[in-house]
Amino acid sequence: MPASGSGRSTSTLPPSSPPPPSSDALVAEAARYKRLYESSLKANGQGGAKRRQDEPPRTQKLGRGIRRIVDLFEDVEDIVRHADEYEVAEDNVSSDEESADGDLDDDSRREEREEREERRQERRVRKRAHRSVEILSQLIPKFREKIDNAEPEELVPWYKDLQSGGNNARSDDIHKLTPKVADWVNLAEEPTPLIHPASRENRGLQHDLCGKLLSPVDCDWEDPIIRAKIRNFEAGFELSSSARALYANFTGDPRNLEVGFLKSKLLVKTYKCIFTSPSSANDVNLGEDSDQENVDHPPVRRRTSSKSHKSVRKDVAGTLHMDHKVTPRAIAYTAVQLLFALSSAPSWTHSHQGLSFIDCYYYIVHFFEGFSDDDLESKKTAQDLLKWWNRQIFPEARPTAVKSGAKRAFDALAQQRAARKRKNQSTARS
């Protein structure tokens, strides 16, 4: 029983003291600093570990989704390091770092502006990596537990195996899309000459149709003078993230680059080929693009035999636990795969004929994730675009509608039973 009349608190902590950190938080913090320390040793030519030969092959299989839905270019080890740096440094970000470029005085030194922009870019990379670790934790069982508890020498080969799995999946998609994209475009556009499905040599800027699809929307490819400037890599006519292949009807508005962006039927077809199945991509007719970019075409419903009892193999989206939802990084991955398939690059590379695949990828990721919390208009634009994508890829996955329908049926049944019970009770009393 508490003592009465003493007027003193039995607590040993002052009322304003925060609760002590949990043991899990302390373990995670210690592991984070250990990883940062190991990274600094490696940067100075120290540390590191040899690859263990007994690492189970399943690790590579777990990593097959990394390039597709986590990060197409950054190494897993660097992702974790940047995420650790983000968590350590986030509390120290000043309002000065968050200010817009327009807040700088006109007489500010150029070096100061460049340094400030460099710091912002570093923070963007770290913030993006922080989100990557969140996705990795959903994709790979016990990922967070592994990186927080394993020794650095154990993590190095583990990271490499995960990364190897992701790179292998990326290569598989490249080999699958090289003939597929050629066949789709040949059938829809009938270019002269036709794109050779088995070769990459007659693609890229030298091919009239591939060059048009790779050209930015602010350049008139049909103008022979402009077309020559693009092919000669002249300044002001470089390839960019605003490639026509990514826009509805392969046409965009240079004054409003968001209109029709990432709404290309060819892009949707490529996404389906990667994440649902090559056969599902056949449902997308490239001739169906509408002038109204938000028009949804009814999905083609495939007939299935009720007599079939064979187990259905999971598609890539199911294997990666995407829960019938399109994700921003999956769209960015698909966009780069499409642009690469249209290019004449002989093998996987970060850039080709002036087109930086790295810049394109992170541009799209930033389009969905890079706006500030108070930029409600950009947030709504990104959300609306994701909704549009979900209608294209998973038209029958309407969880809200399903739940609402089930709730209506449940409520109606409950009301009918209650009414019947009241009626029976009333009859019994009379």
N, C-alpha and C positions, 0 to 999 in steps of 0.2 A: 504494500500500500504506500503511495507517495506521501512524503512528510508534509504535514499541514502547518501553516503559519510561518514557515521559514522565509517565504518570499524569494527564495533563490532557485535558479534553474539547475537541474541535474546534468545538463549538457556540458561537456568539456570544450566545445567549440563555440566561438562567438556566432551570433545569429546570422551574420553576413558571410560566413565562410562557405565556399563551395564544397560539394561532396568530393571525397578523394577519388581519383581515377580508378576505374576497375582494373583488375589484373589483365583482362584481355586487351584493354587499351594500352596498358604499359608494355605488354608483349609486342603489340603491333608497332608501337612507337620505337621500341628498341630494335626491332627487325628493320624498320624503315631506315634508321640511322646506320645500321650495320650494312645495308645494301648500298647506301650512299657512300660509305667509307670504302667499300669494296670497289665501287665504280671509280672513285678518285684514285685508288691504287692502280687500277687498270689503265686509267688515263695517263699515268706516269710510268707505264711500262712495268708495273708490278702486278702481283696477284694473278688471277686466271686459274683455269683448271683444264685438265685433259678430258676428253669425252669418254664417258664410261661405256664400255662395250656391252654391259648387261642391262642397259636401259630397255624396258619393255617396248615393243613396237606399237603398243596401243597409244602411246604418247603422241606419235605422229598423227594417228587417226583423230585424236582429240583436237589437234591443231588445224584440221582442214578448214575450219570456218574462220580462222583468224584473218586471212586476207579478204575474205568475202564480206564479213560484217564487223570486223574490229578495226583494222588498219591495213591498207593495201601496201604500204611502203615501210613503215617504221619497224625495226626489230623489236621482238618481245622484251628483251632485256632493257632496251632504251625506253620502251613504253613504261615499264615499271619504274625505272629511274626518274623519268620526267614526272610521273605521277607522285612519287615520293617528294620530289623537289616542290611540286605544287602544294602538297599538304603542309610541308615545312614552311614555305614562304608565304602562303596565302594570307596569314594573319598580319604580315608585314607590308602588304600592298597598300600604298598610300592613295589618297584621293587624287593626287597628282598623276599617278600612273593611269587612273581611270578616266582622266579628262580627255575631251575630244581635241583633235588637232586644231580646231578653230579657236580653242582657248589660248593658244600661244600668241604672244605679241608678234607683230610683223617684223620687229627688229631682233627677234630671237636668233641666235646663231644657228646656222644650218647643222653644224656638228651636234648641237644640243638636240635639235629636232630628230636627227638620225639616231642618236643614242636612245632617245625616248621611244621612238618607233621600234628600235631593236628590242628594248625591254618589253614592250607590248607584244611583239611577236614571240618572244621567249615565253611570256605568260600564256599566250594562246596555245603554243605547243604543249605546255605543261597541263593546261586545263583540258585540252583535247585528250592527252594521255590519261588524265584522271578519269575521264569518261570511258576511255578504252579499257582501263582496269575494271571498271564496273561491268562492262560487257563481258570481259574475260571471266569474271566471277560468276556470271550467269551461264556462260558457254561451257566452261571447264569445271568439273566437279572439284570442290575444295581448293580452288585456285588461290584464294586469299589465305587459307590455312597453310598452304604449301609455301608461299612466298614469305609468310610471317614466321614460319618455324624452321624451314630448311636452311642449311648452311649455304653460303654463297657458292662453294665449290660443287654442291649438289644442284644448284639452280642453273648454272651455266649450261651443262649438257641438256638439262630438261627444257630450258628455253629454246635451245637449238633444235631439239626434236619437234617441239611444238611448231616452230617456225618452218621447219622442213615440211611438215604436213600441210601447212598453209600454202607454201610455195608450190607443192605438188598439185594441190587443188587448183591453184591459179593456172598452172600449166595445162591441166586437164581442160579447164574452161577455154583456154586459148585454142587448143587443138579442136575442141568441139565447135567453137564459133567461127573459126576461119572458113570452113566450107559453108556453114549455115548462113552466115551473113551474106556471103556471095550469092547463094541460091535465092535468098529472100529478095535481095535488091535486083538481081537479074530478072526475077519473075515479075516484080512490081514495076520496074522502071525500064526494062529492056535496053540497057545502055549499049553503046557501040564503042569499043568492043565489049563483049560480056566479061564480067569478072571471073577469072579462073578460080574455081572452088579450091583446087589443090595447091595453088601457088599464091604467094604474096607479092610477086614481082610487078604485076601490072595494076597495083593499087596505089593509094596515096595521091599526091598532087598531080602526078603525071596522067592519072586516069580522070577523065572529065567528070564523071559522076562522083567518084570517091573524093576528088578534090573539092567538088561543090559541097558535099556533105561535111567535109572537114573545115571548110572555110567559115570565117565568122559572119554573123548575120549583118554586120555593118559594112560588109564588102559585097559589091555586086559581081558575083562570079560570072554572070553572063556577059559582062563587059570584057572584051578581050584584053584591053589595056590593064584593067585591074587584075584579071586572071594572071597575066604575065608578071605583074608585080608580086602577087602572092607566091607564084612559083619561083620567083627570084629572091624570095625572103627579104623584100625591101621593107625598110622601117615604116611603120604605120599600117602594114598589111600582114602582120604576123598572125599565125594560127593562135587560137585562144580557147578559153572555156565556153565561149558563146558560139560553139560550132553548130551549124545548121542541123546536123544529125540529131541534136538533142532537143530541137524545137518542134512543136506541132506544125505539121505541113512543111517542115524544113524551112520555116520562115519566122523571123523575129523582128521586133521593133527596136532599132538601136537606141531610141529615146526612152524605152521602157523595157529593159532586158528581162524583166520578170515575166512578161506576158508570153505564155506558151512555153516557157523554159521547163525542160524535163518532162514535156508532155508529148514527145515524139512516139508514134506508134511503133517505130523501129526499135526504140529504146525499151518500150513495154514488151515487145516480142523477145528482145534479148534477155530481159529480166526473167521472163517465164522460162526461157530455154535453160537458164542457169539454175533458178531456184525452185521451179515447180517440175517441169519436164520438157524435153524437146518437143514432144507431141502436143503439149498444151500451148506451145508457141504457135502452132498451126491455127489456133482459134483467132489469132490477131491478124486481121486483114489490113495490109498497109494502104490499101485504097480507100479505107473508111475514115480517114482523118476528116474532121469537121472544121468548118471555119469558126464555129463556136467551140472554144477550147474546153469548156466545162461540160459539154454534152457527153453523157455516158451511153455507150452502146451496150445493148443487152448481151450478156455472155452466151457463148455457144455451149449448150448443154450436151454432153456426150451421153449416149445410151450405154447403159451397163447391163450385163446379163445377170439376172437374179440367180441363175444356176451356178455361177462361179463362186467357189468357196476358197479360192486360193488367197493366201495372205497377201495384202497389198504392201509393196515395198515403199518405205518412206522416201519422199522427195528431199531435196537439199534443205528446203525451208523447214520441213518437219524434223530432219536430223539435227538442225541447228536450233531447235526449240524456238522458232520465231513466232509461234502462237498465232499463225494466220495474220501477221502484220508485216507490212513493208517497213523497213528501217532506212533512215537517211544514208547510212554508210553502205548499205546494200545497193541503193540507187547510185551512189557515187562509184562504187565498184563496177556496176553494170555499165555506167557511162564510159568509164575508162576502157573496159573490155570492148565496147562497141567501137570507140574511136581507134583503138589499137587494131581491131579487125579490119577497119577501113584503110588503115595505113599500110605502107609498104615495108615497115620495119621487119627485118628477117627473123628477129628473135626478140624476146622480152627486153625492154629497155625503159629508161625513165623519160626519154624524150626522143623525138624523131621528126625531121624536117621542120624544126622550129616549134613543134608542139610539145609542151611539157605535160606529160601525163601526171606528174606529181602535182603541178599547179592546178590542173583540172580537177583532180581528186579532192584536194583540200579546199578548193573553191566551193565545190558542191557541199562538202561536209560543213564548211563555214556558213553556207547559205541556210542550212537547217539549224545549226547549233551556235553560230557565232554572234547572234544579236544579244544586246544587253537586256536586263530584266525589264527595263522601262520602255523598251521598243516594242510596244504591243502590236503595232501594225505589221512589223516584220515577223513577229511570232505567229500572228494569225495567218499570214501568207504561207509560212512554212507548214502550219498545221493543216490548212486547207489543201495544200499540195499533197501532203501525206494521205489525207482522206481520199483525194482523187486517185492516188496510186492504189490504195487498198481496194477501191471499187473496181479497178482494172484487173488486179491480180487475184484478189479473193472476194469476188462478188457475192458469194453465198455466205461469207463469214460475217454475219451481223450479230455479234454477241448481245448488243443492247436490245435489238429487236427481239432476239430469241428469249432473253430474260423477261422482257415486257410481255410477250405473248404467253409465256409460262405463268407469269404472275397473274395475268388476267384470268386464265383458266383456273388457277388455284383459288383466286378470290371468288370467282363465280361458283365453283364447287362448294366452297365453304359457306357462302351465302345461301345456296340452295339447301344444304344440309341443315343449316341453322333454322331456316324457314320451315323445313319438314319437321324438325324437332319441336319447334314451337307449336306447330299445328297438331302434332300427336299429343303433346302435353295438354293443349286446350281441349282436344277431343276426350282425353282421359278424365279431365276434371268435370266435363259436362256429362 
